[in-house]
């Protein structure tokens, strides 16, 4: 089994590796012609050992590459599954729970119109307030699970509404620059929306910014998304950034769309997050 692995691994070696190996073999032949037999044996053993070592190394590299591709595909599938489950749950909450709360509010109004005792009227008023709060909470949960504007009016409208509301809640000055688009697949729209959500969450939690700006443009062959803040910035050479779960999640979403995510930042000079996604991928998606 070990021998089978080694010889199969040899066939996986790229041409750039075979060139120096052939050169070593030619040197071995020359040494055999003009040198001693003992030296030839030593050189041959070294050459063979080098070939086997390289074969093992490239076999391991190929296995790791396959494993990485499988993990990436699994992560994409899990993200897609989660978004589908969120969408289904949002529809159920909107239709089922929304219907129940609306019916309860109507029945309460009917009862209030027929009861005149002040004490009971006061308790009914408190119950109506609780039902209103429950309906507001239901709307917020549904919007967090699946923004309705995204499905009905597209990504730019949904981004504008989310960003302006989030900036107001975080007490940040807000600037938005959007161009209209049509034909973007829902899977791409929700992925870019989640990237903005994650990026803005980082701004609120870590940047200590006073203002933020969001840009979206549909160019000739790509969509370009920018999220900028005037916060404290970050050191991009910090190795901890490589293992940031939020940043890893954003990068994976963008790569799954065939796009690229870049960060431009420096301490005390703010941060710019730029996402570029090709339209070809959008159409095929």
N, C-alpha and C positions, 0 to 999 in steps of 0.2 A: 504493500500500500504506500509506504514511504517513497519507494523508487518511482511508482506511478505518479505521485504528486510532483516529484522533482522534474521528471521529463515533460509532464504536462505544463509545468510552470515555464519551462524553457521556451515553449511555443508562444507564451504571452509576452516575452521580452520585446520591447520596441526596437526599431532599426537603429536608433541612436545608441543603444547599448551593444548591439551586435558588432558595430564598426570597431570599437576599441578591443572587443574580445577577439575578433578576427586578426587584428593587429598583433595581439599577444600570441595567438597561435602561429602567425607567420614568424614572429621572433623565435618561437619554440622550434619551428622547422629549421630556421637558420642556425639556431644553437645546436640542433641535432646534426647538421651538416658539418659544422666547424668546431663544435665543442665536444665535451665528454659525455658519455652515456649517463653517468650519475647526475650531472647538472641538468640534463634533459629530463630525467625522471622527476627531479625536484621541481623544475619549472612546470612540468606537466601537471603535477599534483597541485601546485599553487593555482595554476590556471583553472583546473577543474573545480577546485574549491571556490574560486572567485565566481565562476559561472553558477554554481549551485547557490551561493549566497545571494547573488543578484536575482536569481530566479525566485528564491524564497521571498526576498524583499518585494519584488513586483507582484507576486501572488498575494501577499498580505495587503499591499496597496490596493490591488483590485478588489479584494474581499471587503476592505474598509470602504471603498468607493461604492460598492454595491449596497453595503449596509447603510451608508449615509443616504443613498437614493431611496432605499426602502423606508427609512425613518422619515425622510422628507415627505414621501408620498403618504405615509401614515398620518403625519401631522396635518397635511392638507385635508385628508379625508376626515379627520377628527374635527378640524375647524369647520368644515362644510356641514358635518353632522350636527355640531353644536348650533350653528346658525339656523339650520332647518328646524331643529327642536325649539329654538327660541321663537322662530316665526310661528310655528304651530301653537305654542303656548300663548303667544300674544293674541292670536286669533281666538283661541278658546276663552281667554280672559275677557277680551273685548265683547265677544258674542254671548257667552254663557254668564259670566259673572256680571258683565255690564247689564244684561237683561234682567238678572235677579235684583240687582240694586235699583234699577229703574222701576221695576214692579213694586219693590218695597217702598220706594219714595212715593209712588202714586197711591198705594194703599194707606200710607201714613197721612197723606194730604186728605184723603177721603175721611179718615177717622177724625182728624183735626177739625174738619168742617162740621162734625156732628157732636162734638164734645165741648161743653161750655165751662166745665169746672176749671178754675184758674190753676190749681195744682197740677192736674193732669195735662192741661195745655202747656204748662212750663216743661214738664217731662217730655211731652211730644216734641216741643221745640228743640230740646237737647238731643233727642233721638234724630231729628231731621238734620241737625248739625253734624252728628256722627256719620250719618249716611252720606252727607256731602263730602266729608273728609275721606270716607272710604272710596267714593267715586273719583275724587282727585288722586288718591293714591293709586287706584287702578289705572288711571290714565298715565301716570308717571311710569309705573311698572311696564305697561304696554309699550310706551315710547322707548324705554330703555332696552326692552327686548327686541323690538323691531320698529324703527321710526316710520310712522305712517307716511310722512312727507316723502321719504325715500321711494316708496312704492308708487305713490300717486303723482309726484311732481319731479322726481329725479334727484340726482346727487347734488347739484349746485344749490337748489332750494333747501334741501335737507341740511346741508353743511352750513349754510348761512343761518338758518333758524337755530341749529344746535350751537354754533359758535357764539352767536350774539347772546343767547341765553346763558351759556356757560361762562362767558366773560362777565356778564352782569352779576351772576351768582358769585364769582370769584373776585369781584370788584376790580376788574382789569379794563383798561381802555381797549377798545375793539376796532379793528379795521378789517374790512372784507372786500376782496376784489374777485369777482366771479364772471366767467363767460358761460353762456348757455351751451348745453350739449344734448344730443339725442342719440338713441341707439346703444347706449352703454348697457351691457348685461347686468342683471341684478346682482349676480355673484361678484362682479368687479366693483359695483357701486357700494355694496355692503362692506367689502374688504377695505376699500379706501376710506369709507366712513369710520370703520373701526380703527384704522391707522390714525386718523385725526383725533378720535376719542382718546386713544392711548397716548399720543403725543401731547395733547393738551393736558391730560392728567399729569404728565411729567412736568409740564410748565408750572402748573398750580402747586405741585408738591415740592419741587426742587429749585425752580428757577428764581423765585422771589422777584418776579418781573412786575412792571407797572403797566405794560401794554403788550398786546399780541396782535399779529396780523396773519390772516389766512388768505391764500391765493389759489385759485383753480383756473386752469386754462386748457382749452382743447386746441392743440397745435395740429400741424399738417398730418403727422404720423404718430402722435403720442398725446397722452394726457399728462399734465404737469401740475403737481400739488406742492405748495410750500406753506410751512407753518413756521412763523418767526416770532421771537420774543426779545425783549431788551433786558433780560435777566442777568444773573451772575455768570452764565456760561458754564463751560466744563472743559476739562483737560482731556482731549480725545486720545491721548497716549495712555490714559489710565486703564490698566488691564481689566479692571472691574466692569468697564463698559461692555467688554466682549461677552460677559456672562449675565448681563442685565436681562431678566426675563421679558420685560416690556419691550426692550429694543430687539431682542431675538424674535419675539412674536411679530413685531412690525415688519422686520426684514423678511421673515418667512412668508407673510402674507403677500408682500410685494414681489418676491421672487417667484411665488406660485403663479403670479400673473405675468411673468416674463419681464418684470420691471426691475428698477434699481432704486435703492434708498441710500441717501448720503446725508451726512451731518457736517455742518460747518459751524464751529464754535471755538471760543477761546475764553479763558477766565475773565470775567467782568466785561465781556463784549457780546453777550447774548448768544442765541443759538438759532440756526436755520436748519430745519428738516425739509429735505427736498425728495419728492417721489416722482419718478418718471415711469409711465406704463405705456407700452406700445398699443396702438389701436388695433393692430392686426390680431393681437391676443384678445383684445376686447371683442372683436367680431366673432372670432372662433369660440370664445367662451359662451 
